[in-house]
Amino acid sequence: MKCAPVFLLALVLALTAFAAASNKKEAPALAPVVHSNDADSMRAQGEQRFRANCGRCHAAPQKFPPRAMATVLRHMRVRATITDQDMQLVLFYMTQ
């Protein structure tokens, strides 16, 4: 499995960045308000996009904090050439 080392490296980098960023004092970001029906639809679309784009090389990882997962997805977005909308839906799926 060639992609596993790349994913692990991206994960380590993301967690390192998360640890470094957690020391900074920032105002908390406001999460968008998502209604239950919309959330179910977004989660289903995110899972579908994960399986189509990420599932070729990766099994779904354990839950990570949303910030760490966002960093990993940003790095993988470039490598997997997925759209920003796909990235947002996968992030929603991975953090819910």
C-alpha positions as CSV (number, residue, x, y, z in Angstrom):
1,M,0.0,0.0,0.0
2,K,2.0,3.0,-1.3
3,C,-0.4,5.7,0.0
4,A,-0.2,4.6,3.6
5,P,3.2,6.2,4.4
6,V,2.1,9.4,2.6
7,F,-1.1,9.6,4.7
8,L,0.8,8.9,7.9
9,L,3.3,11.6,7.1
10,A,0.5,14.0,6.3
11,L,-1.2,13.0,9.6
12,V,1.9,13.6,11.6
13,L,2.5,17.0,10.0
14,A,-1.1,17.9,10.6
15,L,-1.0,16.9,14.3
16,T,2.3,18.8,14.7
17,A,0.7,21.9,13.2
18,F,-2.4,21.4,15.4
19,A,-0.2,21.2,18.5
20,A,1.7,24.4,17.5
21,A,-1.5,26.3,16.6
22,S,-3.2,25.3,19.8
23,N,-0.7,27.4,21.7
24,K,-1.8,30.5,19.9
25,K,-4.6,32.6,21.4
26,E,-7.3,32.9,18.7
27,A,-10.9,33.8,18.8
28,P,-12.9,30.7,18.3
29,A,-14.4,30.2,14.8
30,L,-18.1,30.1,14.6
31,A,-19.5,26.9,13.2
32,P,-22.1,27.3,10.5
33,V,-25.6,26.5,11.5
34,V,-26.7,23.3,9.8
35,H,-30.2,22.0,10.1
36,S,-30.8,18.3,10.8
37,N,-32.0,17.4,7.3
38,D,-29.1,19.4,5.7
39,A,-26.6,17.7,8.1
40,D,-27.8,14.2,7.1
41,S,-27.5,15.1,3.5
42,M,-24.1,16.7,3.9
43,R,-22.9,13.7,5.9
44,A,-24.1,11.3,3.2
45,Q,-22.5,13.3,0.4
46,G,-19.3,13.6,2.4
47,E,-19.2,9.8,2.9
48,Q,-19.8,9.3,-0.8
49,R,-17.0,11.8,-1.7
50,F,-14.7,10.1,0.8
51,R,-15.3,6.7,-0.7
52,A,-14.8,8.0,-4.3
53,N,-11.7,10.1,-3.6
54,C,-10.0,9.0,-0.4
55,G,-11.2,5.4,0.0
56,R,-9.1,4.2,-2.9
57,C,-6.0,4.5,-0.8
58,H,-7.2,5.0,2.8
59,A,-9.6,3.5,5.3
60,A,-11.5,6.0,7.3
61,P,-9.2,7.1,10.2
62,Q,-10.3,7.5,13.8
63,K,-11.9,10.8,14.8
64,F,-9.5,13.7,15.1
65,P,-10.2,17.3,16.2
66,P,-11.8,19.2,13.3
67,R,-8.7,21.5,13.0
68,A,-6.3,18.6,12.6
69,M,-8.6,16.9,10.1
70,A,-8.9,20.2,8.2
71,T,-5.2,20.4,7.9
72,V,-4.8,16.8,6.7
73,L,-7.6,17.4,4.1
74,R,-6.0,20.6,2.8
75,H,-2.8,18.7,2.2
76,M,-4.5,15.7,0.6
77,R,-6.8,18.0,-1.5
78,V,-3.7,19.1,-3.4
79,R,-2.5,15.5,-3.9
80,A,-5.8,14.0,-4.8
81,T,-6.9,17.1,-6.8
82,I,-10.4,17.3,-5.3
83,T,-12.5,20.4,-5.3
84,D,-13.0,22.7,-2.4
85,Q,-16.6,21.7,-2.1
86,D,-15.6,18.0,-2.0
87,M,-13.1,18.8,0.7
88,Q,-15.7,20.6,2.8
89,L,-18.2,17.7,2.5
90,V,-15.5,15.2,3.4
91,L,-14.4,17.3,6.4
92,F,-18.1,17.5,7.6
93,Y,-18.4,13.7,7.3
94,M,-15.1,13.1,9.1
95,T,-15.8,15.4,12.0
96,Q,-19.5,14.6,12.7
